[in-house]
Amino acid sequence: MNSNKRTIRFTQAGYDDMRNEFNTLNASRAEAVQLLQKAREMGDLSENGAYKVARAKLSSVDRRIRQLNRILHWAEVIQVENKEVAAMGSTVVIEDSIGTKQYLLVGGFESNLDKGRISINSPLGKALVGKRKDDAVQFHAPSGLKIYKVVKVE
């Protein structure tokens, strides 16, 4: 395990997603450069909308490539060691009086509530880390104190 403070922790799936996006963007960069060159050949750049769009697209691709490169440089893949205790990479099922919810605990760059992935740095994520089946979980959400019961940790 890398003890450097700049380490960015990922699940294996999250790391693979970032690596795939990086590779896809690198492959698409050549096409963005070609579009810019074609637009440049159209003449007057001051009133050339195609040139401005192509330049903005290439800038966007380059910016994301640089960002992903920095993230991947500091990335560390975390393996779940104890499958009975909630930690990064664990799937946790919780319940309250309203019903049950299932979350995958992930790093900040992987979090996506729509996909059921919550950051271990979020209020709920912090409350879940270290919990086991049948433990109570309390945390302060923007809407107030929330209390859940851990149904399952995988």
Buried (B, 14 or more C-beta within 10 A) or exposed (E): EEEEEEBBBBBEBBBEBBBEBBEEBEEEBEEBBEBBEEBBEEEEEEEBEEBEEBBEBBEEBBEEBEEBEEBBEEBBBBEBEEEEBBBBBBBBBBEEEEEEBEBBBBBEBBBEEEEEBBBBBBBBBEBBBEBEBEBEBEBEEEEEEBEBBBBBBB
